[in-house]
Amino acid sequence: MIRIRLWLFVVLLFCITSCGYHLRGSMPLAAPLYKLYLETSDPYGQLTRYLKQFLKVSNVNLVNHREDSTAILVILREATSQQLLGISGTQQTRQYNLILNVTFQVTDPQGKIVVPLQSITETRSFTIKSDQILAGSNEANNLYNQMRQAIVYDIMARLGSAEVTRLLTPETPVKP
């Protein structure tokens, strides 16, 4: 019995790795981003917590003062909204789109914008029945947290992009 389980585990592990699945881990970033100050209007919010966790996994040194950093990630806005998509004929069920938009930029310690304004939006569909209002609000909170995690991953992907690396890394002149 143990051999069969072990064999099934190995087969499952092989299948998962062969399809390209991998956990989200650290992301390589431009050198100036490894000594980063995070500026946000909600320093204890869920988005900030997720962002700090992901930055730490990527070996980024989060400093406590702007002047100690080489770059500043500024979260300018985090906005949530709902869009009504439809109501059932009996008006007992409503379907919404939950929308989360985050706007950010990267500056140097003197405040000069290095990476211009970027905006990321995540949307999730959500259905609620009139007799499940409390469960619906809990589900909406869970969906917003999932969207925050996705946005943090998108922010990290943009910060690790070749374009941002080019913007943050000054070109060295070629000597003839």
Secondary structure, 3 states (H helix, E strand, C coil): CHHHHHHHHHHHHHHHHHCCCCCCCCCCCCHHHHEEEEEECCCCCHHHHHHHHHHHHCCCEECCCHHHCCEEEEEEEEEEEEEEEEECCCCCEEEEEEEEEEEEEEECCCCCEEEEEEEEEEEEEEEEECCCHHHHHHHHHHHHHHHHHHHHHHHHHHHCCHHHHHHHCCCCCCCC
